[in-house]
């Protein structure tokens, strides 16, 4: 029997696993998809919010500010791409200035450091490309941008290194009480565990209902985005928000840690994980973003995508043990600022397990830290030394992003190895550039086949069913009909 089973390995499940891996417990992660961070965590705004939005006194308010502090430490320790660039909330009308004051007072109550309300002149001095309708802004220097899937992956890798078991393609389809815990039904059998952490994202209410009727309801809400080429990456140097509304923080414009420009999202209720992009949704994003940054050249868009966030029928996170199901811990409704709060949410889960007497002693031989080689960022001397030691780093596979074979091999043989083309993309960056894998995709497929011993016909682009090749077109040198 496991001590803890974590259902879901997005950033919340990954943070919980990372925190738990410090202790002498038997832990398993049950992830329905074929990779970690393959739903909401890979398709969001990639922002660590400062913490002025949540109402004072809520879990969101407390855990947002704490989570951003922890994230900065974790990203440094685990070599995750991170940049503390700060954020600006714009008032585009004199009538919006009182709302900036409201956000400032919220942030002050929540403990957000260094905030300041800027005049029109101060705002435009920081961001000259903003609309001339700007009347002022709220400046929050603690906001940051991050690589969200690398963040979750890095925490999972350290957890696995320290004994946490990760099962992919392992969807939980039922749960029942047994003496001393729960029996979870998974493909091919069952898993027995003393405690369950429900970090199932947009399915958290349905997973909860396997043991008790859920007293909360997840409202899956799709947000669509434009990702623009690096030629637009310096259009702004801070995260640019408009005043938020009832649908969320609204359409934003932000640089990414990879040097691109990200614009979005809208907000539309959907069924399940519907990540379709629509012409109407993207047109709304474009028109709304141009209110704050009119000069964006959307002709430089290299990809549009959508993510679904786990909005709730209440305005706070769901964190706690189900009263009628001892040992069942929900970490649910992790809409924005869920990414920001993740490590602080994990601390809450640890505290609950400790109170239950489940938490083991801290491991004396715990192995923290992580190093990720980004070849293009090395000095000429370090590049030469690395290529001499490992020649695969001297072969460039992805020309757009200058990603080498050595980096791809590292992704295929890591503690949580990639086994799809997009899995390599998320770990190594191959396919992230202007051509979006048009050049390097076939070579990445060849490397996966060679290194993992897989038939090219079995290799996926990303999720199950996304086979790149469906049949051989040539046999014995002759074309098949």
ROMAR-947941 format. One record per residue (C-alpha): residue number from 1; residue in one letter; chain; x, y, z. Coordinates in steps of 0.001 Angstrom, whole numbers. Example, Ala and Ser with C-alpha at 12.3 -4.5 7.8 and 13.67 -1.06 7.14 Angstrom:
// residues 2
NODE   n res chain      c1      c2      c3
NODE   1   A     A   12300   -4500    7800
NODE   2   S     A   13670   -1060    7140
// end
This chain:
// residues 481
NODE   n res chain      c1      c2      c3
NODE   1   X     A       0       0       0
NODE   2   X     A    1195    3495    -850
NODE   3   X     A    1135    6245    1746
NODE   4   X     A     -23    8858    -775
NODE   5   X     A   -1386    8649   -4315
NODE   6   X     A   -1405   11932   -6249
NODE   7   X     A   -4000   12062   -9019
NODE   8   X     A   -2722   14376  -11751
NODE   9   X     A     733   15689  -12610
NODE  10   X     A     170   19243  -13712
NODE  11   X     A    2015   21909  -11780
NODE  12   X     A     -81   21318   -8630
NODE  13   X     A     484   17568   -8577
NODE  14   X     A    4150   18076   -9449
NODE  15   X     A    4612   20574   -6610
NODE  16   X     A    2928   18176   -4185
NODE  17   X     A    5190   15332   -5323
NODE  18   X     A    8283   17541   -5037
NODE  19   X     A    7360   18559   -1496
NODE  20   X     A    6499   14991    -462
NODE  21   X     A    9683   13531   -1906
NODE  22   X     A   11639   15045     984
NODE  23   X     A    9949   12652    3392
NODE  24   X     A   10169    8917    3955
NODE  25   X     A    6859    7999    2368
NODE  26   X     A    5800    5677    -419
NODE  27   X     A    4258    7980   -3040
NODE  28   X     A    2832    7391   -6514
NODE  29   X     A    1662    9895   -9128
NODE  30   X     A   -1169    8721  -11371
NODE  31   X     A   -1258   10811  -14555
NODE  32   X     A   -3929   10181  -17179
NODE  33   X     A   -1935   11646  -20073
NODE  34   X     A    1231   10225  -21604
NODE  35   X     A    3337   13064  -20199
NODE  36   X     A    3418   15405  -17257
NODE  37   X     A    2213   19018  -17542
NODE  38   X     A     264   18113  -20668
NODE  39   X     A   -2984   19979  -20017
NODE  40   X     A   -3531   23373  -18351
NODE  41   X     A      94   23653  -17201
NODE  42   X     A    1456   23677  -20755
NODE  43   X     A   -1132   26144  -22130
NODE  44   X     A   -1452   29249  -19987
NODE  45   X     A     -46   32743  -19667
NODE  46   X     A    3184   31526  -17988
NODE  47   X     A    2994   34317  -15417
NODE  48   X     A    3762   34300  -11695
NODE  49   X     A    1293   36939  -10547
NODE  50   X     A    2309   39416   -7857
NODE  51   X     A    -825   38812   -5769
NODE  52   X     A   -2892   42015   -5811
NODE  53   X     A   -5966   40428   -7469
NODE  54   X     A   -7244   37989   -4814
NODE  55   X     A   -9479   39330   -2081
NODE  56   X     A   -7636   39704    1242
NODE  57   X     A   -8215   36806    3580
NODE  58   X     A   -8750   34201     863
NODE  59   X     A   -6550   31180     284
NODE  60   X     A   -5708   32669   -3103
NODE  61   X     A   -4364   35845   -1488
NODE  62   X     A   -2191   34024    1035
NODE  63   X     A    -875   31325   -1287
NODE  64   X     A    -268   33559   -4314
NODE  65   X     A    2257   35760   -2514
NODE  66   X     A    3901   32840    -734
NODE  67   X     A    3970   30766   -3925
NODE  68   X     A    5731   33480   -5943
NODE  69   X     A    8430   33717   -3259
NODE  70   X     A    8935   29951   -3298
NODE  71   X     A    8867   29769   -7099
NODE  72   X     A   11800   32151   -7376
NODE  73   X     A   13843   29902   -5085
NODE  74   X     A   12748   26673   -6775
NODE  75   X     A   13445   27936  -10295
NODE  76   X     A   16955   28979   -9275
NODE  77   X     A   17604   25638   -7573
NODE  78   X     A   16186   23524  -10413
NODE  79   X     A   17569   25640  -13292
NODE  80   X     A   14121   26542  -14659
NODE  81   X     A   13800   29480  -17055
NODE  82   X     A   12497   32427  -15012
NODE  83   X     A   12578   36205  -15225
NODE  84   X     A   11285   38704  -12685
NODE  85   X     A   10156   41394  -15101
NODE  86   X     A    7276   42922  -13110
NODE  87   X     A    3768   43752  -14283
NODE  88   X     A    1720   46815  -15157
NODE  89   X     A   -2065   47017  -14854
NODE  90   X     A   -3213   49805  -17165
NODE  91   X     A   -5997   52277  -16705
NODE  92   X     A   -7097   53129  -20247
NODE  93   X     A   -9765   55529  -19062
NODE  94   X     A   -9980   57982  -16157
NODE  95   X     A  -12871   55893  -14817
NODE  96   X     A  -10486   52950  -14295
NODE  97   X     A   -8083   54833  -12022
NODE  98   X     A  -10096   54030   -8856
NODE  99   X     A   -9768   50332   -9689
NODE 100   X     A   -5981   50660   -9671
NODE 101   X     A   -6276   52066   -6163
NODE 102   X     A   -8471   49112   -5199
NODE 103   X     A   -5873   46647   -6517
NODE 104   X     A   -3129   48543   -4698
NODE 105   X     A   -5039   48264   -1419
NODE 106   X     A   -5684   44556   -2068
NODE 107   X     A   -2009   43962   -2739
NODE 108   X     A    -945   45901     351
NODE 109   X     A   -3261   43806    2513
NODE 110   X     A   -1933   40630     866
NODE 111   X     A    1718   41554    1461
NODE 112   X     A    2727   42224   -2154
NODE 113   X     A    6070   44068   -2065
NODE 114   X     A    7114   47241   -3888
NODE 115   X     A    3856   48206   -5591
NODE 116   X     A    3338   51726   -6849
NODE 117   X     A     631   53593   -8753
NODE 118   X     A    2235   55336  -11714
NODE 119   X     A    1176   58435  -13585
NODE 120   X     A     588   58396  -17325
NODE 121   X     A    4082   59835  -17895
NODE 122   X     A    5767   57286  -15616
NODE 123   X     A    3919   54426  -17303
NODE 124   X     A    4847   55488  -20828
NODE 125   X     A    8448   56053  -19765
NODE 126   X     A    8592   52354  -18774
NODE 127   X     A    6691   51125  -21850
NODE 128   X     A    6758   53624  -24749
NODE 129   X     A    4765   51307  -27017
NODE 130   X     A    1566   51492  -24991
NODE 131   X     A   -1609   53162  -26156
NODE 132   X     A   -1744   56936  -25875
NODE 133   X     A   -5010   56413  -23965
NODE 134   X     A   -3086   55226  -20909
NODE 135   X     A   -4006   57281  -17856
NODE 136   X     A   -1867   55461  -15295
NODE 137   X     A    -879   51995  -14108
NODE 138   X     A    -267   49804  -11101
NODE 139   X     A    3366   48668  -11029
NODE 140   X     A    4126   45349   -9264
NODE 141   X     A    7833   44485   -9481
NODE 142   X     A    7517   40998   -7922
NODE 143   X     A    5577   39552  -10886
NODE 144   X     A    7588   37192  -13077
NODE 145   X     A    7452   35008  -16157
NODE 146   X     A    8423   31335  -16183
NODE 147   X     A    8556   28264  -18388
NODE 148   X     A    5513   26535  -16846
NODE 149   X     A    5952   23042  -18235
NODE 150   X     A    9649   23002  -17381
NODE 151   X     A    8758   24170  -13883
NODE 152   X     A    6391   21221  -13374
NODE 153   X     A    8738   18795  -15116
NODE 154   X     A   11727   19842  -13011
NODE 155   X     A    9833   19313   -9761
NODE 156   X     A    8647   15925  -11015
NODE 157   X     A   12171   14888  -12026
NODE 158   X     A   13513   15646   -8552
NODE 159   X     A   10582   13803   -6979
NODE 160   X     A   11237   10721   -9140
NODE 161   X     A   14949   10882   -8362
NODE 162   X     A   14041   10699   -4685
NODE 163   X     A   11784    7683   -4945
NODE 164   X     A    8375    8930   -6041
NODE 165   X     A    6838    6575   -8604
NODE 166   X     A    5346    8173  -11725
NODE 167   X     A    2775    6282  -13781
NODE 168   X     A    1784    7866  -17078
NODE 169   X     A   -1224    6771  -19145
NODE 170   X     A   -2755    5881  -15789
NODE 171   X     A   -6215    7417  -15612
NODE 172   X     A   -8119    6825  -12369
NODE 173   X     A  -11624    5653  -13286
NODE 174   X     A  -13013    4741   -9855
NODE 175   X     A  -12234    4976   -6161
NODE 176   X     A  -13582    3116   -3138
NODE 177   X     A  -13014    3029     595
NODE 178   X     A  -11039     113    1973
NODE 179   X     A   -9747    -512    5453
NODE 180   X     A   -7036    2050    6102
NODE 181   X     A   -7440    4013    2886
NODE 182   X     A   -8631    3788    -716
NODE 183   X     A   -8534    1480   -3699
NODE 184   X     A   -8171    3343   -7005
NODE 185   X     A   -9056    1679  -10296
NODE 186   X     A   -6476    2281  -13015
NODE 187   X     A   -5698     613  -16368
NODE 188   X     A   -4738   -2990  -15746
NODE 189   X     A   -5606   -3124  -12053
NODE 190   X     A   -5863   -1133   -8863
NODE 191   X     A   -3718    1011   -6567
NODE 192   X     A   -4179     963   -2795
NODE 193   X     A   -3195    4001    -762
NODE 194   X     A   -3650    5436    2692
NODE 195   X     A   -4239    8978    1393
NODE 196   X     A   -5184   10590   -1899
NODE 197   X     A   -4252   14032   -3190
NODE 198   X     A   -6768   15053   -5824
NODE 199   X     A   -4897   17368   -8210
NODE 200   X     A   -6940   16412  -11263
NODE 201   X     A   -7376   19918  -12657
NODE 202   X     A  -10516   20401  -14726
NODE 203   X     A  -11685   16920  -13692
NODE 204   X     A  -11182   17421   -9932
NODE 205   X     A  -14905   17547   -9130
NODE 206   X     A  -15566   14338  -11070
NODE 207   X     A  -12658   12578   -9361
NODE 208   X     A  -13904   13769   -5964
NODE 209   X     A  -17367   12404   -6749
NODE 210   X     A  -15929    8896   -6966
NODE 211   X     A  -15884    8839   -3155
NODE 212   X     A  -18337   11554   -2064
NODE 213   X     A  -20599   14029   -3860
NODE 214   X     A  -18504   17117   -4597
NODE 215   X     A  -19580   20345   -2915
NODE 216   X     A  -17854   22337   -5649
NODE 217   X     A  -18190   22468   -9422
NODE 218   X     A  -15393   22963  -11923
NODE 219   X     A  -16319   25230  -14842
NODE 220   X     A  -13794   24482  -17626
NODE 221   X     A  -12953   27796  -19278
NODE 222   X     A  -10970   28016  -22496
NODE 223   X     A   -8473   30766  -23195
NODE 224   X     A   -7005   31300  -26678
NODE 225   X     A   -3588   32806  -27361
NODE 226   X     A   -1313   34110  -30072
NODE 227   X     A    2374   33241  -29830
NODE 228   X     A    4428   35713  -31846
NODE 229   X     A    7938   35323  -33215
NODE 230   X     A   10997   36710  -31473
NODE 231   X     A   10862   39652  -33865
NODE 232   X     A    7994   40867  -31631
NODE 233   X     A    9597   39711  -28393
NODE 234   X     A   10780   43157  -27344
NODE 235   X     A    7475   44883  -28085
NODE 236   X     A    7033   45135  -24287
NODE 237   X     A    9433   44308  -21483
NODE 238   X     A    6893   43834  -18682
NODE 239   X     A    3657   41885  -18313
NODE 240   X     A     896   44233  -19513
NODE 241   X     A   -2606   43793  -18092
NODE 242   X     A   -5785   45718  -18593
NODE 243   X     A   -8105   46245  -15629
NODE 244   X     A   -9607   42841  -14755
NODE 245   X     A  -13285   41996  -15120
NODE 246   X     A  -15709   39296  -13997
NODE 247   X     A  -14171   36818  -16484
NODE 248   X     A  -10676   37074  -15040
NODE 249   X     A   -7532   39092  -15545
NODE 250   X     A   -8425   39784  -19160
NODE 251   X     A   -6292   39863  -22291
NODE 252   X     A   -2634   40474  -21553
NODE 253   X     A     536   41081  -23529
NODE 254   X     A    3749   39631  -22167
NODE 255   X     A    7256   38644  -23150
NODE 256   X     A    8113   34977  -22647
NODE 257   X     A   11250   33454  -21170
NODE 258   X     A   12056   32162  -24666
NODE 259   X     A   12083   35676  -26146
NODE 260   X     A    8696   35573  -27890
NODE 261   X     A    5585   37679  -27321
NODE 262   X     A    2441   36055  -25906
NODE 263   X     A   -1007   37628  -26298
NODE 264   X     A   -4256   36355  -24724
NODE 265   X     A   -6453   34892  -23395
NODE 266   X     A  -10168   35252  -23886
NODE 267   X     A  -12548   33308  -21621
NODE 268   X     A  -15196   30891  -22896
NODE 269   X     A  -16892   28084  -20990
NODE 270   X     A  -16419   24712  -22684
NODE 271   X     A  -16985   21018  -22070
NODE 272   X     A  -13918   19168  -20833
NODE 273   X     A  -10495   19858  -22312
NODE 274   X     A  -11708   21540  -25513
NODE 275   X     A   -8597   23329  -26767
NODE 276   X     A   -9943   24330  -30159
NODE 277   X     A   -8931   27725  -31481
NODE 278   X     A  -11689   29798  -33073
NODE 279   X     A  -11563   32715  -35465
NODE 280   X     A  -13951   34691  -33253
NODE 281   X     A  -11940   34011  -30105
NODE 282   X     A   -8637   34973  -31675
NODE 283   X     A  -10140   38078  -33252
NODE 284   X     A  -11399   39133  -29815
NODE 285   X     A   -7923   38596  -28346
NODE 286   X     A   -6304   40612  -31127
NODE 287   X     A   -8715   43547  -30918
NODE 288   X     A   -8599   43673  -27116
NODE 289   X     A   -4802   43477  -26920
NODE 290   X     A   -4451   46346  -29387
NODE 291   X     A   -6289   48589  -26924
NODE 292   X     A   -3215   48452  -24686
NODE 293   X     A    -393   47774  -27202
NODE 294   X     A   -1603   49013  -30613
NODE 295   X     A    1622   48329  -32503
NODE 296   X     A    1634   44532  -32204
NODE 297   X     A    2314   42962  -35586
NODE 298   X     A      75   39896  -35596
NODE 299   X     A    1525   38983  -38974
NODE 300   X     A    4448   37621  -36961
NODE 301   X     A    2276   35024  -35219
NODE 302   X     A    3925   31600  -35369
NODE 303   X     A    1262   29660  -33493
NODE 304   X     A   -2150   29988  -31911
NODE 305   X     A   -3157   27678  -29086
NODE 306   X     A   -5694   27328  -26310
NODE 307   X     A   -5692   26061  -22742
NODE 308   X     A   -8543   25206  -20405
NODE 309   X     A   -8433   26452  -16829
NODE 310   X     A  -10315   25025  -13865
NODE 311   X     A  -12593   27892  -12930
NODE 312   X     A  -14885   27294   -9970
NODE 313   X     A  -18392   28147   -8902
NODE 314   X     A  -16779   30004   -5977
NODE 315   X     A  -14000   32582   -5843
NODE 316   X     A  -11267   30706   -3994
NODE 317   X     A   -9179   27561   -4146
NODE 318   X     A  -10520   24283   -2748
NODE 319   X     A   -7857   22943    -397
NODE 320   X     A   -8575   20469    2361
NODE 321   X     A   -9603   17033    3515
NODE 322   X     A  -13087   15818    2620
NODE 323   X     A  -14956   15543    5967
NODE 324   X     A  -16757   12354    4896
NODE 325   X     A  -13646   10780    3367
NODE 326   X     A  -10697   10798    5796
NODE 327   X     A   -7382   11011    3978
NODE 328   X     A   -8908   12372     768
NODE 329   X     A   -7288   15771     117
NODE 330   X     A   -8561   18096   -2600
NODE 331   X     A   -6283   20628   -4313
NODE 332   X     A   -8926   21867   -6717
NODE 333   X     A  -10145   24918   -8595
NODE 334   X     A   -6599   25994   -9369
NODE 335   X     A   -7499   28733  -11795
NODE 336   X     A   -5248   31781  -11941
NODE 337   X     A   -3195   32266   -9782
NODE 338   X     A   -2797   28487   -9560
NODE 339   X     A     584   28425  -11318
NODE 340   X     A    1800   31208   -9028
NODE 341   X     A     560   29504   -5872
NODE 342   X     A    1589   25908   -6674
NODE 343   X     A    4463   25390   -4198
NODE 344   X     A    2507   27104   -1429
NODE 345   X     A    -499   24875   -2198
NODE 346   X     A    1856   21911   -1809
NODE 347   X     A    2864   23201    1626
NODE 348   X     A    -814   23132    2611
NODE 349   X     A   -1064   19496    1530
NODE 350   X     A    2046   18608    3522
NODE 351   X     A     552   20253    6621
NODE 352   X     A   -2651   18196    6262
NODE 353   X     A    -682   14960    5930
NODE 354   X     A    1407   15893    8944
NODE 355   X     A   -1708   16517   11028
NODE 356   X     A   -2988   13085   10005
NODE 357   X     A     246   11475   11178
NODE 358   X     A    1015   10183    7695
NODE 359   X     A    4127   12237    6983
NODE 360   X     A    7365   10339    7452
NODE 361   X     A   10712   11648    8668
NODE 362   X     A   12781   13861    6389
NODE 363   X     A   15201   11886    4239
NODE 364   X     A   18838   12356    5273
NODE 365   X     A   20031   11549    1744
NODE 366   X     A   17578   13768    -160
NODE 367   X     A   18974   14852   -3530
NODE 368   X     A   17690   18266   -4594
NODE 369   X     A   18770   20499   -7474
NODE 370   X     A   18883   20120  -11222
NODE 371   X     A   21025   21311  -14123
NODE 372   X     A   19634   21842  -17610
NODE 373   X     A   22085   22402  -20466
NODE 374   X     A   20988   25095  -22920
NODE 375   X     A   23752   24867  -25490
NODE 376   X     A   23084   28183  -27231
NODE 377   X     A   23469   30047  -23928
NODE 378   X     A   26955   28681  -23192
NODE 379   X     A   30148   30607  -23818
NODE 380   X     A   32283   29605  -26790
NODE 381   X     A   34777   27960  -24448
NODE 382   X     A   32120   25915  -22654
NODE 383   X     A   30548   24881  -25958
NODE 384   X     A   33885   23613  -27243
NODE 385   X     A   34592   21695  -24040
NODE 386   X     A   31128   20096  -24042
NODE 387   X     A   31354   19058  -27704
NODE 388   X     A   34765   17513  -27079
NODE 389   X     A   33326   15513  -24183
NODE 390   X     A   29971   14693  -25858
NODE 391   X     A   30095   15167  -29663
NODE 392   X     A   26294   15008  -29982
NODE 393   X     A   26193   18579  -28649
NODE 394   X     A   27997   19648  -31796
NODE 395   X     A   25150   18571  -34092
NODE 396   X     A   22365   21134  -34434
NODE 397   X     A   18947   19534  -35016
NODE 398   X     A   16612   22517  -34564
NODE 399   X     A   18000   25437  -36569
NODE 400   X     A   15405   27992  -35441
NODE 401   X     A   16305   27565  -31763
NODE 402   X     A   19830   26119  -32122
NODE 403   X     A   18929   22943  -30241
NODE 404   X     A   21496   20177  -30482
NODE 405   X     A   21273   16414  -30647
NODE 406   X     A   22904   16268  -27218
NODE 407   X     A   20036   18236  -25679
NODE 408   X     A   17477   15960  -27328
NODE 409   X     A   19273   12846  -26105
NODE 410   X     A   19248   14285  -22591
NODE 411   X     A   15471   14770  -22893
NODE 412   X     A   15029   11149  -24013
NODE 413   X     A   17069    9732  -21122
NODE 414   X     A   16126   11977  -18213
NODE 415   X     A   14410   10968  -14962
NODE 416   X     A   11080   11672  -16665
NODE 417   X     A   11989   10923  -20285
NODE 418   X     A   10208   12286  -23320
NODE 419   X     A    8620    9744  -25660
NODE 420   X     A    6777   12050  -28079
NODE 421   X     A    7880   14822  -30423
NODE 422   X     A    6172   17501  -28333
NODE 423   X     A    7608   15899  -25203
NODE 424   X     A   11055   16601  -26655
NODE 425   X     A    9899   20096  -27586
NODE 426   X     A    8871   20849  -24005
NODE 427   X     A   12104   19530  -22545
NODE 428   X     A   14715   20618  -25079
NODE 429   X     A   13050   23362  -27138
NODE 430   X     A   13294   21663  -30539
NODE 431   X     A   10309   22885  -32542
NODE 432   X     A    9738   26038  -30491
NODE 433   X     A   10932   28388  -33223
NODE 434   X     A    9489   30139  -36226
NODE 435   X     A    8956   26998  -38318
NODE 436   X     A    7358   25161  -35349
NODE 437   X     A    9145   21897  -36036
NODE 438   X     A    8665   21873  -39799
NODE 439   X     A   12400   21299  -40296
NODE 440   X     A   13494   19398  -37192
NODE 441   X     A   10367   17318  -36528
NODE 442   X     A   11328   14385  -38783
NODE 443   X     A   14839   14273  -37308
NODE 444   X     A   13463   14322  -33764
NODE 445   X     A   11216   11399  -34737
NODE 446   X     A   14263    9497  -36000
NODE 447   X     A   16114   10124  -32730
NODE 448   X     A   13156    8924  -30644
NODE 449   X     A   12955    5759  -32772
NODE 450   X     A   16676    5111  -32493
NODE 451   X     A   17101    5874  -28810
NODE 452   X     A   13904    4318  -27437
NODE 453   X     A   13687    1402  -29860
NODE 454   X     A   10251    2470  -31097
NODE 455   X     A    8800    1917  -34536
NODE 456   X     A    8371    5253  -36342
NODE 457   X     A    4715    4264  -36829
NODE 458   X     A    4209    4259  -33041
NODE 459   X     A    5724    7666  -32354
NODE 460   X     A    3256   10385  -31381
NODE 461   X     A    3268   14104  -31939
NODE 462   X     A    1836   14636  -28440
NODE 463   X     A   -1264   13037  -26932
NODE 464   X     A   -2387    9465  -27492
NODE 465   X     A   -3730    9017  -30997
NODE 466   X     A   -1601   11768  -32542
NODE 467   X     A     536    9387  -34626
NODE 468   X     A    2750   11234  -37088
NODE 469   X     A    3052    8320  -39521
NODE 470   X     A     254    5901  -40311
NODE 471   X     A    1860    3510  -42809
NODE 472   X     A    4946    2860  -44852
NODE 473   X     A    4838    4464  -48285
NODE 474   X     A    7748    2556  -49785
NODE 475   X     A    8598   -1118  -49488
NODE 476   X     A   11588   -2614  -51244
NODE 477   X     A   12238     639  -53037
NODE 478   X     A    8883     666  -54859
NODE 479   X     A    5948    2935  -54169
NODE 480   X     A    2856    1269  -52769
NODE 481   X     A    -493    2047  -54370
// end
